[in-house]
């Protein structure tokens, strides 16, 4: 059994042993889960400071699906606080494995965790090292808008670094991002637009965007290359 400090639940190896506090779900942009943002991050700090992140990463391999969902939600909060323990525990490789999971909840949360872990430079390097950019580009075409937005957000952060820009361009990200930036989902549009601005900092990216008829964003980025911070 693993008990998380700062949280009013413990879990063992069976969903029957899972007890979640009412009205204390984990937030995600646009998903409508009921929670206070500061409270969640405060609890995540407790988990990080207690040194439980490596244990949570390890349990992703063996726990049933319901528990994996909970672990990924917990790790998302932890990663927004501090990502280095998760990186040292091989979290990126495990998140990559979860991208192929048949359960949409797990796939969505795996992309969400990848977005959080891609913020620090070490996370960007790990994502590139695992060859994840083509997978992320493929998820830009996913039927689920949350998965699309998470993939676009991860590409947005990865493309801050030059290797990420070049890798995303080689993986064919531009076409998918242009389409998503014009789609109906607000978060998808936001992250896709910011990812496009990052890619447009590279001359090759600007040239391709002009060919795709997305020249306005390319010109704006050329004159103002700063990438606004994601939500």
N, C-alpha and C positions, 0 to 999 in steps of 0.2 A: 504494500500500500504506500502511496506517495501523498503526503499532505503538503499543501503549499501555504507558506506563511503569508498572512495578510488576506487569505481567501477563506471563506466559510464553507469549504468543502475539501474532501479527500477523494481519491479514487483508487481502486484496485484494478484487477484484470478484467472486470466484467462491468458492462453498462449498468447492471442492476445495482452496483455499489456506488454509482455516481449520484451525487446530490448537489444540485446547483442552487444557489441562493436566488430568490425571486427578485426580478427587476434588476439583476446585476449581470446582464449579458455583456459580451464584448462588442465595442463599437467598431463599425467599419463605415467608411464614407458612403453614405447613401443607402445603407442596408436597414436602417431604422431600429437597430438593437437598442434596448433601453438601458442606458448607463450614463454615468457622469465621467467625462473624458479624464479629468484630473484624478479621479478616484481610481480608475483603471490603471493609469500610468504609475500612480503611487503604489498599487499592489504589485505591479510588475517590478518596481524597484526592490520590493521585499524579496521576490523570487530571485532576482539577479544577485542581491547581496547575500542571500542564503546559499549561493553556489549550486542551485538546482537546475540551471539551464542545461548542462551536459546530460543530466539524468533524463530531462524531458526530451532532448534530442534523441537519445538512445531508445527511449520507449516508443518512439514513432515506428520502430521496426516491428514491434511485437504486440502492441495493444490493438484491440478491436476498433472498428471504424468510429463508433461513437466517442471513444476515448481519444482517438487520433484527432478528431475535430476539436475537442477541448484542448488538447496539447498544442495544436497549431494556433488556436486562438490565444492561448497563454504565451506562446513564443512570440507571436506578433507584438504583444504588448512589451515583452522583454526586449525585443530587437529594436523597438523605438527608444528604449532606454540605453541599451548597451549591446553591441552585436559581437564583440570579440570572442566571448566564451562560446557562443554558438558557432562561429566560424571555425574556431579551433577544434570543435567537436564534429566537424564534417557536416554541418547542417545543410549547406548548399546542395551537396550530393543527395541527401535524403529528400530535400524539397524537390529536386529534379525527379527523383523516383516517383514522388507523389503526384507529379503532373500527369502521369499515365493512369492514375487510379480511376476506376469506373464511377466512384461516388463524386458527384459534382461538388458537394460540400468540401471534400478534401482537396479536389483540384483547385477550387476557388481559393481556399485558405493557403494552399501551397504557393500560388502566385502572389497572394497577399504578403506572405512571409518573405518571398523573394524580393518584393518591392522594398520592404523594410530593411532587409539585410544588404541591399544594394546601395544604401546611402553612403556608408564609409568607403574609402578607397579600397580597403582590403576586401570588402564585399563585392565591389565591382570586379576586382581581379579574380575572385573566386568564381563569379558567374562566367567570366570569360574563360577561365581555366577549365570549367566543366562543359564548355561548348554549348551554353544554354541559349545563346541568341537566336539560332534558328527555331528552337522550341517556342521561345517567346513570340517570335514573329508569327508562327502558326497559330498561336492563341489569340492573336489580333483578329482572327476570323472566327473565333469561337461563337457559339450561339448565345452564350451567357454574357450579359453586359458587364457583370462584375469581373469575370475572368478577363475579358477584353481590356477593361480599364486597368486592372492590376498588371497585365502584361505590358501595356503602354507605359505605365508608371515605372516599371522596372527598366524598360528600354530608355526612358527619359533619364533616369539616374545613370545607367550604364554609359549613355552617350555623352555624359559630361567629360569623360576621358577620351583621348584620341583613339586608343584601341577599340573602345566601345563604339565610337562613331563609325569607324571603318568596318568593324564586324557587323554592325546593324545594317549598314549599306550593302555589304556583301550578302547578307541574309535576305535581302529584299524587303526591308522594313518600310521603305518609303511609300510604296503603293498602298500597303495595308494601313499605314498611319494616316495617309491623306484621306482614305475612305472613312476611317474611324473619326477623324477630326470633323467630318461633316455629318456624323451620325446623330441619332436622337438622344443618346445617353450623355448627360452633362459631364460626368467624371471622365468618361471615355474621350469626349471632345477635349477636355482640359489637358489630360495627360498626353494625348496624341499630339495636340498642338505644341506643347512644350517639348516633346520628343522631336518633333519636326524642326523646331527652332534650334535644338542642340545639333541635329544632323546638318542643318543648313550652315553651321559654322565652318564646315568643311567645304572647300570649293566643289568637290565632286557632288556633295549633297545639294548645294545650291543649284548646280547645273541640272541635276536630275529633277529637282522640284520645279524648275522652270519648264522643263519638258513635260512634266505632269500637269502643268497649269496651276501650280500652287506657288506662283512667283511672288505674290504679295508677302507671304510669310517669310520667304527667302530674303526678300529685300529688307524687310523689317529687321530680321536677324543680322543681316550684313551690316546695317547701320547701328544696331544695338544688340551686341552678342550676348548680353546677360540673360541667363535663364532664370525666370522667376521661381522662387522656392515653391515646391509642391505643398498642397494642403497637408 
